[in-house]
Amino acid sequence: MLLLSTRRFISHLSDFLLGCYNKKIFVVFGKWIFNHFFYLFKEEVIINNNNNTENFASFQNKKPKSEHVINNAIPYDKVFLLDNNGEKIGVVTKKVAIEKAREENMDLVLIDIKNNKPIAKILDYGKFKYDKKKKQKAAKEKQSVTINREIRLTPLIGDHDLNTKAKKAREFILEGNRVKVSVKFRGRERARTELGEEILTKFYALVEDIAKISKEATLVNEKFLDIYIEKDKRKVDAISNKLNNEPSEEQGE
């Protein structure tokens, strides 16, 4: 009797443990399926989002640069049209605008986009690019970096030192630099600012043939009397022309 009860107990225990083992396998297998499916789904969503982002970026990159889009490449059905002289024609279809341009053996060029309204002009595109490059080159040549230089003087500076300072200032000016000439007052000299004005007048007389005053003398903090001078191109050119027109010694003989 005891042996039978023991066998039944072992049998029930075996079924219980087997059931728990099977349940564990099912749980693990179920988690694997869920995680794998969710990973694939998440990966698909990321791929789709990336594709949408790339498409949007591609669309943004295709946004036309107005001065380089011409004729059928203009991505608008209608444009505000200007004729070759800049006169306003008004809103017309791209097809009509291109036909008008061809009638004059010219191109339709997208020149601007204001508030999503394309503005196109009838012109010779080749000449348009040439003129634009020419203007850009001219503007670049006109651009120059101005360097500010400073010459420091005192109200009682001697003539020799003043001439030396003026010589240095002439070098700065001819190089195209702007020069600040500053007279510094010390102690009781602050009550005699007219001495500084006299020194600045004498100094400017030494460079006046090549320079002009860009800012008149100004008293700063009751300590400095500053004046700004720069190259006078007209004066320098006049001197150069005079020297070029003078006969040399060999020609005189």
C-alpha positions as a printed NumPy array, in Angstrom:
array([[  0.   ,   0.   ,   0.   ],
       [  2.802,   2.288,   0.9  ],
       [  4.627,   1.345,  -2.286],
       [  1.565,   2.184,  -4.414],
       [  1.173,   5.56 ,  -2.771],
       [  4.834,   6.321,  -3.379],
       [  4.559,   5.435,  -7.063],
       [  1.505,   7.706,  -7.48 ],
       [  3.277,  10.54 ,  -5.72 ],
       [  6.3  ,  10.181,  -8.002],
       [  4.021,  10.05 , -11.063],
       [  2.146,  13.21 , -10.079],
       [  5.399,  14.967,  -9.247],
       [  6.817,  14.023, -12.64 ],
       [  3.72 ,  15.377, -14.441],
       [  3.911,  18.602, -12.436],
       [  7.598,  19.162, -13.191],
       [  7.1  ,  18.318, -16.871],
       [  4.237,  20.797, -17.048],
       [  6.343,  23.525, -15.483],
       [  9.18 ,  22.76 , -17.903],
       [  6.826,  22.931, -20.885],
       [  5.334,  26.178, -19.64 ],
       [  8.851,  27.642, -19.294],
       [  9.67 ,  26.66 , -22.856],
       [  6.418,  28.212, -24.047],
       [  7.105,  31.46 , -22.195],
       [ 10.651,  31.693, -23.556],
       [  9.486,  30.835, -27.066],
       [  6.673,  33.401, -26.835],
       [  9.07 ,  36.135, -25.695],
       [ 11.423,  35.325, -28.587],
       [  8.618,  35.606, -31.136],
       [  7.383,  38.923, -29.662],
       [ 10.839,  40.5  , -29.495],
       [ 11.778,  39.331, -32.985],
       [  8.52 ,  40.592, -34.476],
       [  8.763,  43.924, -32.653],
       [ 12.393,  44.394, -33.81 ],
       [ 11.451,  43.746, -37.417],
       [  8.502,  46.129, -37.155],
       [ 10.625,  48.824, -35.509],
       [ 13.34 ,  48.402, -38.13 ],
       [ 10.768,  48.784, -40.903],
       [  9.428,  52.007, -39.349],
       [ 12.958,  53.466, -39.075],
       [ 13.735,  52.579, -42.678],
       [ 10.521,  54.202, -43.876],
       [ 11.183,  57.35 , -41.835],
       [ 14.716,  57.587, -43.205],
       [ 13.424,  57.277, -46.727],
       [ 10.945,  60.083, -46.098],
       [ 13.689,  62.265, -44.635],
       [ 15.965,  61.589, -47.585],
       [ 13.163,  62.412, -49.998],
       [ 12.476,  65.687, -48.182],
       [ 16.174,  66.601, -48.13 ],
       [ 16.416,  65.745, -51.803],
       [ 13.444,  67.994, -52.494],
       [ 15.056,  70.823, -50.531],
       [ 18.316,  70.404, -52.446],
       [ 16.442,  70.625, -55.711],
       [ 15.15 ,  74.085, -54.815],
       [ 16.32 ,  76.179, -57.752],
       [ 18.908,  78.907, -57.582],
       [ 17.031,  81.671, -59.335],
       [ 19.863,  83.1  , -61.43 ],
       [ 20.768,  79.703, -62.862],
       [ 17.349,  78.297, -63.804],
       [ 16.212,  78.995, -67.34 ],
       [ 13.462,  78.099, -69.814],
       [ 11.834,  74.67 , -69.295],
       [ 13.938,  73.981, -66.198],
       [ 11.88 ,  76.582, -64.297],
       [  9.715,  74.476, -61.918],
       [  6.672,  76.77 , -61.929],
       [  3.563,  76.754, -64.085],
       [  3.186,  80.534, -63.888],
       [  5.674,  83.364, -63.473],
       [  5.638,  87.12 , -63.089],
       [  7.278,  88.2  , -66.321],
       [  9.6  ,  91.124, -67.054],
       [ 10.688,  91.95 , -70.577],
       [ 14.27 ,  92.55 , -71.709],
       [ 14.077,  96.209, -70.626],
       [ 12.736,  95.369, -67.172],
       [  9.184,  96.448, -67.993],
       [  6.468,  94.519, -66.171],
       [  4.335,  92.242, -68.348],
       [  2.507,  90.504, -65.518],
       [  1.61 ,  86.956, -64.564],
       [  1.692,  84.528, -67.484],
       [  2.132,  80.802, -67.904],
       [  5.653,  79.455, -68.259],
       [  4.806,  78.268, -71.763],
       [  3.729,  81.736, -72.886],
       [  6.783,  83.334, -71.243],
       [  9.156,  80.944, -73.029],
       [  7.437,  81.632, -76.364],
       [  7.877,  85.382, -75.856],
       [ 11.557,  84.869, -75.052],
       [ 12.115,  82.737, -78.152],
       [ 10.476,  85.342, -80.327],
       [ 13.326,  87.666, -79.336],
       [ 15.972,  84.914, -79.595],
       [ 16.527,  85.119, -75.859],
       [ 16.018,  83.011, -72.76 ],
       [ 13.556,  83.025, -69.909],
       [ 15.566,  83.328, -66.696],
       [ 14.266,  82.921, -63.157],
       [ 15.833,  85.906, -61.406],
       [ 14.057,  85.926, -58.031],
       [ 11.471,  84.25 , -55.818],
       [  9.552,  86.527, -53.445],
       [  6.938,  85.047, -51.121],
       [  6.851,  81.907, -53.281],
       [  6.119,  84.063, -56.323],
       [  8.634,  83.385, -59.108],
       [  9.885,  86.383, -61.07 ],
       [ 11.306,  85.661, -64.514],
       [ 12.906,  87.937, -67.068],
       [ 13.495,  87.72 , -70.798],
       [ 17.192,  88.199, -71.51 ],
       [ 20.286,  86.81 , -73.159],
       [ 21.455,  84.293, -70.551],
       [ 25.022,  84.125, -71.842],
       [ 25.406,  87.895, -71.687],
       [ 23.64 ,  87.903, -68.327],
       [ 26.248,  85.552, -66.813],
       [ 29.114,  87.492, -68.371],
       [ 27.89 ,  90.836, -67.019],
       [ 27.295,  89.35 , -63.592],
       [ 30.811,  87.916, -63.359],
       [ 32.211,  91.219, -64.547],
       [ 30.332,  93.117, -61.818],
       [ 31.421,  90.626, -59.154],
       [ 35.04 ,  90.979, -60.243],
       [ 34.823,  94.772, -60.165],
       [ 33.232,  94.719, -56.719],
       [ 35.928,  92.377, -55.445],
       [ 38.663,  94.65 , -56.743],
       [ 37.095,  97.634, -54.987],
       [ 37.029,  95.8  , -51.688],
       [ 40.104,  96.539, -49.656],
       [ 41.026,  95.915, -46.058],
       [ 41.641,  99.192, -44.257],
       [ 44.125,  98.944, -41.415],
       [ 44.063, 101.587, -38.7  ],
       [ 47.485, 102.88 , -37.695],
       [ 48.33 , 105.3  , -34.908],
       [ 50.921, 108.023, -34.518],
       [ 51.352, 109.367, -30.982],
       [ 52.546, 112.979, -30.444],
       [ 53.048, 115.319, -27.494],
       [ 52.208, 119.04 , -27.305],
       [ 55.922, 119.943, -26.969],
       [ 57.365, 117.57 , -29.581],
       [ 60.449, 118.874, -31.415],
       [ 60.585, 119.517, -35.168],
       [ 62.992, 116.647, -35.817],
       [ 60.755, 114.122, -34.042],
       [ 57.685, 115.58 , -35.738],
       [ 59.263, 115.117, -39.174],
       [ 60.215, 111.533, -38.299],
       [ 56.633, 110.786, -37.216],
       [ 55.271, 112.416, -40.372],
       [ 57.58 , 110.32 , -42.549],
       [ 56.261, 107.156, -40.923],
       [ 52.695, 108.354, -41.354],
       [ 53.322, 108.943, -45.071],
       [ 54.329, 105.295, -45.421],
       [ 51.121, 104.16 , -43.732],
       [ 48.986, 106.483, -45.863],
       [ 50.534, 105.422, -49.178],
       [ 49.901, 101.787, -48.216],
       [ 46.217, 102.67 , -48.018],
       [ 45.954, 102.642, -44.237],
       [ 43.924, 105.015, -42.11 ],
       [ 46.039, 106.889, -39.584],
       [ 44.954, 108.218, -36.214],
       [ 47.225, 111.025, -35.071],
       [ 46.862, 111.486, -31.343],
       [ 48.282, 114.198, -29.104],
       [ 48.5  , 113.123, -25.472],
       [ 48.205, 115.734, -22.704],
       [ 49.778, 115.265, -19.303],
       [ 49.201, 117.176, -16.108],
       [ 48.963, 120.923, -16.718],
       [ 49.091, 120.366, -20.483],
       [ 45.377, 119.514, -20.331],
       [ 44.661, 123.204, -19.815],
       [ 46.565, 124.061, -23.018],
       [ 44.719, 122.045, -25.664],
       [ 45.517, 124.762, -28.21 ],
       [ 49.108, 123.473, -28.166],
       [ 47.811, 120.123, -29.381],
       [ 45.839, 121.795, -32.155],
       [ 48.968, 123.647, -33.306],
       [ 50.969, 120.392, -33.382],
       [ 48.26 , 118.634, -35.405],
       [ 48.172, 121.526, -37.87 ],
       [ 51.972, 121.375, -38.344],
       [ 51.821, 117.581, -38.665],
       [ 49.049, 117.605, -41.277],
       [ 50.962, 120.191, -43.327],
       [ 53.75 , 117.608, -43.711],
       [ 51.411, 114.989, -45.247],
       [ 48.747, 117.198, -46.802],
       [ 50.037, 116.604, -50.351],
       [ 48.937, 112.926, -50.217],
       [ 46.302, 112.88 , -47.486],
       [ 42.93 , 114.185, -46.473],
       [ 41.206, 114.512, -43.113],
       [ 38.553, 111.838, -42.644],
       [ 37.634, 112.97 , -39.122],
       [ 38.351, 116.362, -37.596],
       [ 40.292, 116.767, -34.363],
       [ 38.299, 115.647, -31.323],
       [ 39.174, 115.852, -27.634],
       [ 38.779, 112.443, -25.969],
       [ 38.488, 112.168, -22.179],
       [ 40.248, 115.547, -21.861],
       [ 43.471, 113.601, -22.347],
       [ 43.819, 112.932, -26.078],
       [ 43.311, 115.137, -29.11 ],
       [ 42.719, 112.777, -32.045],
       [ 42.512, 113.409, -35.764],
       [ 42.058, 110.805, -38.534],
       [ 43.698, 111.111, -41.922],
       [ 43.757, 108.833, -44.947],
       [ 45.033, 108.648, -48.491],
       [ 43.672, 111.159, -50.981],
       [ 43.724, 109.206, -54.219],
       [ 43.197, 112.285, -56.349],
       [ 46.238, 114.031, -54.883],
       [ 48.428, 110.929, -55.198],
       [ 47.374, 110.382, -58.825],
       [ 48.098, 114.039, -59.616],
       [ 51.632, 113.685, -58.218],
       [ 52.187, 110.475, -60.181],
       [ 51.004, 112.08 , -63.424],
       [ 53.215, 115.087, -62.837],
       [ 56.265, 112.899, -62.3  ],
       [ 55.476, 110.83 , -65.392],
       [ 55.083, 113.927, -67.564],
       [ 58.325, 115.549, -66.443],
       [ 61.138, 115.088, -69.028],
       [ 64.076, 113.041, -67.892],
       [ 67.621, 114.391, -67.867],
       [ 68.489, 112.369, -70.981],
       [ 65.513, 113.81 , -72.867],
       [ 66.544, 117.326, -71.812],
       [ 69.985, 116.874, -73.244]])
